[in-house]
Every structure is written in C-alpha cells, then in structure tokens.
Amino acid sequence: MNPLFPQQEIEDILKEHSTEVSRDPSFETSLAFVRDVEVRDDDVFLIGNAKSGTTWLQELVWLVGNDLDYEGAKTFIGERFPFLETQAYVTEKSLEKMAHIKIVNRLIDSLNYVKNLKSPRFIKTHAMPRLLPTQLLSGTKKAKIIYVSRNARDVCLSGYHYTKNVLKQQDGSLDDYCKVFMSYGYNHFESVLYFWNLRHQENILFVRYEEMKNDLGEVIQRVAKFLNKTVTDEEQSKLLKWLDIDQMKLNKAVNHETVYQATGFIRQGIVGGYKQEMSPEILEKFKIWIRESLKDSDYFEYE
C-alpha cells in the first residue's frame, strides 16, 4: 500500500465505487494458468500495462508481421491478435457487471483459443512479469517480445475513462481513481522496469507510446527490423494513414465497439492529457510517487 494515502481511505473508495476484478485478492491466483502456456519459437508477444497503447501497437505489429495484409486486418483484432488471459476476467461474478459486453468463446476460453492458433501467433498480455509464461522468460524458446510503455499519469487517466464509461465498473471521481491507482498502481512500474532493464536483449523490443506519437514511421521501421520484415516508403505512407488515431476510431476491427456495445475504447490518444484533467493536488502526489518508484532506475517518464 502506498503511504501517500491512508489505507482506510483507499479501502473506503474501493468499497463505495470500485468493482474492478483486478482488485480481487484472488485475481492473481486465477492467472496462474498463464505461466504454463506452451510458447512457440515463432510467437510474437505484445506486453504492456492496460491503456498503454497496446491496441494501437497491436495493429501496427500485426500488419508488419503479416506483410501488410489489409484484407486480413478486416478481421477483429481480438481474433487475430488475442488477449491471452481474458478468461480470468470473464467469471460468473464479473459477468453480472458486464451484461452490456458481447461475450464470445475466445474470451471465456482464451487459453485454448491461443493454443489452437496457427503459427506464427501474435499474442497480447497485460500480465505482470512474474505471471508470464515460464518458457517466454527463461530463454528456452526464441519467441519475440515487444513491450510498450506509457506515462503512468496518462495510463491512469485512460484507465479511469475506460473503467467508468466503457466497462462501467466504477463510478467514482478521477481524484479517487488516481489515489487507488497510486496505491495499487496495477504494479505499473514493476512491469515497465522489468522490461526496460531487459531492453538490450536480442528478442526484446521496447517501445514508448510517446515515441509512437512523435514519429510513428520510425517505430514502424524499428518493428519491421525486429520482425525481419521490410516496409518501403510507399508502404509506410499507406500504413501511417491506416494507423491514424481518427481512422482507428472508425475501424470496427480495432475500436471494440461491437464488443462493448459502446464508444470510447479508443478515446483521444494524446500525450499529456492528464495535465488538463487532474487536480494540482493529485499531480503533486503523482510526482512524489513517480520519483520514489524510479529512484533506482535510469528509466524516465515523458511529461
């Protein structure tokens, strides 16, 4: 628990406003199956904390990895680039709170869905490093890992709007959500720093959301080189248009509207949006929390 906020205050916030499954103490236990996932040498894993830009990077990675197959990209991204651990979220208890969400077999039985995919598989996960497939991190397989990070404050803000307006899992204020985020933090920096420290390994590519916003073409080329693919200038120009955030919002294969029966999964996609929405008091708390979290690392946050 983060000492920035009294434990009782956080517990009261959770009791009154939050029904998020990830706050359930038994949730980590329900993810134990992920460690035993059989990894293939030609797998590509996309890893990152929720709301770090994984969907945007998923589309980029899938298209580059599949030789810019735009026809194939018309298939919903969750089918061609599945979220490994969704079955841990879709429980009887959580289903009561997600009546508005379209539940299909690949969500209820995500492990077998991933198992049955043809190679090469593209797999997304938000799992913490300690919960990831043992074969993935042990070096026994040659699978590639692409990790995406994003400023923790923007992650928190995006998570707030997502859980409140799309998932409808909580109805609290932004200040309260931020307090819970910093207290539990989804283990935010545990994941970021783990892969930041491994970023020089041959099978790991570390990408920042802010880099994608600043120069998406450069990120496309880095991903292409990492996946042993080539993207020409002409191909890149077309891909950049396809990956434009406004275009992504209109793309039903990635915007998740048919899953959530609601808009807002892809919201603004900007850098620094937290500055306009978070209170000065919360921003000061974030500064302290981030400074403490990164005190022993050379990782830095984009403002």
C-alpha positions as CSV (number, residue, x, y, z in Angstrom):
1,M,0.0,0.0,0.0
2,N,1.3,3.5,-0.9
3,P,2.0,5.6,2.2
4,L,0.9,8.7,0.2
5,F,-2.7,7.8,1.2
6,P,-4.1,6.3,4.4
7,Q,-5.1,2.7,3.8
8,Q,-8.5,3.2,5.3
9,E,-9.2,6.0,2.7
10,I,-8.3,3.6,-0.1
11,E,-10.4,0.8,1.2
12,D,-13.4,3.2,1.6
13,I,-13.0,4.3,-2.0
14,L,-12.9,0.7,-3.3
15,K,-15.9,-0.3,-1.2
16,E,-18.0,2.6,-2.4
17,H,-17.0,2.9,-6.0
18,S,-14.9,0.1,-7.5
19,T,-15.9,-3.3,-8.6
20,E,-12.8,-4.0,-10.7
21,V,-11.9,-7.6,-10.8
22,S,-8.2,-6.8,-10.6
23,R,-8.7,-5.6,-7.1
24,D,-9.9,-9.0,-6.0
25,P,-7.2,-10.7,-3.9
26,S,-7.9,-14.0,-5.7
27,F,-7.4,-12.5,-9.2
28,E,-3.7,-13.2,-9.4
29,T,-4.4,-16.8,-8.5
30,S,-6.8,-17.0,-11.4
31,L,-3.9,-16.0,-13.7
32,A,-1.7,-18.9,-12.7
33,F,-2.5,-20.8,-15.9
34,V,-0.6,-18.2,-17.9
35,R,2.8,-19.4,-16.6
36,D,2.2,-22.8,-18.1
37,V,1.3,-21.6,-21.6
38,E,3.3,-23.5,-24.2
39,V,5.4,-20.9,-26.2
40,R,6.5,-21.4,-29.8
41,D,9.8,-20.2,-31.2
42,D,8.0,-18.0,-33.8
43,D,5.5,-16.4,-31.4
44,V,5.3,-12.6,-31.1
45,F,4.2,-11.4,-27.7
46,L,3.0,-7.8,-27.2
47,I,3.2,-6.9,-23.5
48,G,2.3,-3.8,-21.6
49,N,0.1,-2.4,-18.9
50,A,-3.5,-1.8,-19.8
51,K,-4.2,1.5,-21.5
52,S,-0.6,1.9,-22.6
53,G,-1.3,1.9,-26.3
54,T,-1.3,-1.9,-26.8
55,T,-4.2,-1.9,-29.3
56,W,-2.6,0.8,-31.5
57,L,0.7,-1.1,-31.4
58,Q,-1.1,-4.5,-32.0
59,E,-2.5,-3.2,-35.3
60,L,1.0,-2.0,-36.3
61,V,2.7,-5.2,-35.3
62,W,0.1,-7.5,-36.9
63,L,0.2,-5.7,-40.2
64,V,4.0,-5.5,-40.4
65,G,4.3,-9.1,-39.3
66,N,1.7,-10.2,-41.9
67,D,3.2,-8.4,-44.9
68,L,0.6,-5.6,-44.8
69,D,-2.4,-7.8,-45.3
70,Y,-5.1,-5.2,-45.1
71,E,-7.7,-7.6,-46.1
72,G,-6.8,-9.9,-43.2
73,A,-6.8,-6.8,-41.0
74,K,-10.6,-6.5,-41.5
75,T,-11.0,-9.4,-39.1
76,F,-11.4,-8.2,-35.5
77,I,-8.1,-7.7,-33.8
78,G,-9.0,-9.9,-30.8
79,E,-9.3,-12.9,-33.1
80,R,-6.0,-12.4,-35.0
81,F,-4.1,-11.0,-32.0
82,P,-5.8,-12.4,-29.0
83,F,-5.6,-11.2,-25.4
84,L,-4.2,-14.2,-23.6
85,E,-5.7,-14.0,-20.1
86,T,-9.3,-12.8,-20.8
87,Q,-10.8,-16.0,-19.3
88,A,-9.5,-14.8,-15.9
89,Y,-11.7,-11.7,-16.2
90,V,-14.8,-13.4,-17.6
91,T,-16.1,-15.1,-14.4
92,E,-19.7,-15.6,-13.2
93,K,-19.2,-12.7,-10.7
94,S,-17.8,-10.3,-13.3
95,L,-20.4,-11.3,-15.9
96,E,-23.1,-9.8,-13.7
97,K,-21.3,-6.4,-14.1
98,M,-20.7,-6.8,-17.8
99,A,-24.1,-7.5,-19.2
100,H,-23.5,-4.9,-21.9
101,I,-20.4,-6.7,-23.2
102,K,-20.6,-9.2,-26.0
103,I,-19.1,-12.4,-24.6
104,V,-17.7,-15.0,-27.1
105,N,-15.8,-18.2,-26.8
106,R,-12.4,-16.7,-27.3
107,L,-13.0,-14.6,-24.2
108,I,-14.3,-17.4,-22.0
109,D,-11.7,-19.9,-23.1
110,S,-8.8,-17.7,-24.2
111,L,-6.1,-20.2,-23.4
112,N,-7.4,-22.8,-25.8
113,Y,-8.1,-20.2,-28.4
114,V,-4.5,-19.2,-28.3
115,K,-3.4,-22.8,-28.2
116,N,-5.3,-23.5,-31.5
117,L,-3.9,-20.6,-33.4
118,K,-1.7,-21.4,-36.4
119,S,1.8,-20.1,-36.4
120,P,3.1,-17.5,-36.3
121,R,0.9,-16.5,-33.4
122,F,0.6,-12.8,-32.2
123,I,-0.4,-12.7,-28.6
124,K,-1.2,-9.8,-26.3
125,T,-1.0,-9.8,-22.5
126,H,-1.1,-7.4,-19.6
127,A,0.2,-9.9,-17.1
128,M,2.9,-8.9,-14.7
129,P,6.4,-10.5,-15.4
130,R,6.1,-12.9,-12.5
131,L,2.9,-14.3,-14.1
132,L,4.1,-14.6,-17.7
133,P,4.7,-17.9,-19.4
134,T,7.8,-19.6,-17.9
135,Q,9.1,-20.6,-21.3
136,L,8.9,-17.0,-22.6
137,L,11.3,-15.5,-20.0
138,S,13.5,-18.5,-19.4
139,G,15.1,-18.3,-22.9
140,T,14.1,-21.9,-23.8
141,K,12.1,-20.5,-26.7
142,K,13.1,-17.9,-29.3
143,A,9.8,-16.0,-29.2
144,K,9.9,-12.3,-29.7
145,I,8.7,-9.8,-27.1
146,I,7.6,-6.2,-27.9
147,Y,6.9,-4.2,-24.8
148,V,5.1,-0.9,-24.8
149,S,5.2,1.7,-22.0
150,R,3.3,5.0,-21.5
151,N,3.4,7.8,-19.0
152,A,1.8,6.5,-15.8
153,R,-0.5,9.5,-15.5
154,D,-1.9,9.1,-19.0
155,V,-2.3,5.4,-18.3
156,C,-4.2,6.3,-15.1
157,L,-6.4,8.8,-16.9
158,S,-7.2,6.5,-19.8
159,G,-8.0,3.7,-17.3
160,Y,-10.4,6.0,-15.4
161,H,-12.4,6.8,-18.5
162,Y,-12.3,3.2,-19.7
163,T,-13.5,1.6,-16.5
164,K,-16.1,4.3,-15.8
165,N,-17.6,4.9,-19.3
166,V,-16.9,1.7,-21.3
167,L,-16.6,-1.1,-18.8
168,K,-19.0,0.6,-16.3
169,Q,-17.0,-0.9,-13.4
170,Q,-16.8,2.1,-11.2
171,D,-18.5,5.4,-10.7
172,G,-16.0,7.4,-8.6
173,S,-14.2,10.7,-9.1
174,L,-10.9,11.0,-11.0
175,D,-9.2,12.0,-7.8
176,D,-10.3,8.8,-6.1
177,Y,-9.3,6.7,-9.1
178,C,-5.8,8.2,-9.0
179,K,-5.5,7.5,-5.3
180,V,-6.3,3.9,-5.9
181,F,-4.0,3.7,-8.9
182,M,-1.0,5.0,-7.0
183,S,-1.8,2.8,-4.0
184,Y,-2.0,-0.4,-6.1
185,G,-0.7,1.0,-9.3
186,Y,-1.6,-2.2,-11.2
187,N,2.1,-2.8,-10.4
188,H,2.7,-0.3,-13.1
189,F,6.4,0.2,-12.8
190,E,7.1,-3.4,-11.8
191,S,6.2,-4.4,-15.4
192,V,7.8,-1.3,-17.1
193,L,11.1,-1.5,-15.3
194,Y,11.4,-5.3,-15.7
195,F,11.4,-5.0,-19.5
196,W,13.3,-1.7,-19.5
197,N,16.2,-3.5,-17.8
198,L,16.0,-6.3,-20.5
199,R,15.6,-3.9,-23.5
200,H,19.0,-4.7,-24.9
201,Q,18.2,-8.4,-25.3
202,E,18.0,-9.6,-28.9
203,N,14.5,-10.9,-28.6
204,I,13.0,-7.8,-26.9
205,L,11.9,-4.5,-28.4
206,F,11.0,-1.7,-26.0
207,V,8.6,0.9,-27.5
208,R,7.2,4.0,-25.8
209,Y,3.8,5.3,-26.6
210,E,5.2,8.8,-26.8
211,E,7.7,7.6,-29.5
212,M,4.7,6.4,-31.5
213,K,3.0,9.8,-31.2
214,N,6.2,11.7,-32.0
215,D,7.4,9.6,-35.0
216,L,5.2,6.6,-35.9
217,G,7.2,6.0,-39.1
218,E,10.4,5.5,-37.1
219,V,8.6,3.0,-34.8
220,I,7.2,1.1,-37.9
221,Q,10.8,0.7,-39.2
222,R,12.0,-0.5,-35.8
223,V,9.2,-3.1,-35.6
224,A,9.9,-4.2,-39.2
225,K,13.6,-4.7,-38.5
226,F,12.8,-6.6,-35.3
227,L,10.4,-8.9,-37.1
228,N,12.8,-9.3,-40.1
229,K,10.4,-7.5,-42.4
230,T,10.8,-4.7,-44.9
231,V,8.4,-1.7,-45.2
232,T,9.1,0.6,-48.2
233,D,8.5,4.4,-48.0
234,E,5.3,4.0,-50.1
235,E,4.1,1.1,-47.9
236,Q,4.8,3.1,-44.8
237,S,2.8,6.1,-46.1
238,K,-0.2,3.9,-46.5
239,L,0.3,2.2,-43.1
240,L,0.6,5.6,-41.4
241,K,-2.9,6.6,-42.8
242,W,-4.3,3.3,-41.6
243,L,-2.9,3.8,-38.1
244,D,-4.1,7.4,-37.7
245,I,-6.0,7.6,-34.4
246,D,-9.1,9.1,-36.1
247,Q,-9.1,6.3,-38.6
248,M,-8.6,3.7,-35.8
249,K,-11.8,5.1,-34.1
250,L,-13.7,4.4,-37.3
251,N,-12.2,0.9,-37.8
252,K,-14.6,-1.6,-36.3
253,A,-11.9,-4.3,-36.5
254,V,-10.0,-2.4,-33.8
255,N,-12.2,0.1,-32.0
256,H,-14.0,-2.7,-29.9
257,E,-17.4,-1.0,-30.3
258,T,-19.0,-4.4,-31.2
259,V,-17.5,-6.0,-28.0
260,Y,-18.5,-3.3,-25.5
261,Q,-21.6,-2.1,-27.3
262,A,-20.3,1.4,-26.6
263,T,-17.9,4.0,-28.0
264,G,-14.8,5.3,-26.1
265,F,-12.4,2.4,-26.1
266,I,-10.2,4.5,-28.4
267,R,-10.7,7.9,-26.8
268,Q,-8.2,10.7,-27.6
269,G,-4.9,9.0,-27.9
270,I,-3.0,12.2,-26.9
271,V,0.1,12.7,-24.8
272,G,-0.2,14.7,-21.6
273,G,-4.0,14.7,-21.3
274,Y,-3.6,14.3,-17.6
275,K,-2.5,17.9,-17.3
276,Q,-5.9,19.1,-18.3
277,E,-8.0,16.8,-16.1
278,M,-6.1,16.0,-12.9
279,S,-6.2,18.3,-9.9
280,P,-3.0,20.1,-8.7
281,E,-3.1,18.1,-5.5
282,I,-3.1,14.8,-7.4
283,L,-0.4,15.9,-9.8
284,E,1.8,16.7,-6.9
285,K,1.2,13.2,-5.4
286,F,2.0,11.7,-8.7
287,K,5.3,13.5,-8.8
288,I,6.3,12.0,-5.4
289,W,5.0,8.6,-6.4
290,I,6.9,8.5,-9.7
291,R,10.1,9.9,-8.2
292,E,10.0,7.2,-5.5
293,S,9.2,4.5,-8.0
294,L,12.0,5.4,-10.3
295,K,14.7,6.3,-7.8
296,D,16.9,3.3,-8.6
297,S,16.4,3.3,-12.3
298,D,17.6,5.2,-15.4
299,Y,14.0,4.9,-16.8
300,F,12.3,8.3,-17.2
301,E,8.8,9.5,-17.7
302,Y,7.8,11.7,-20.6
303,E,5.9,14.7,-19.3
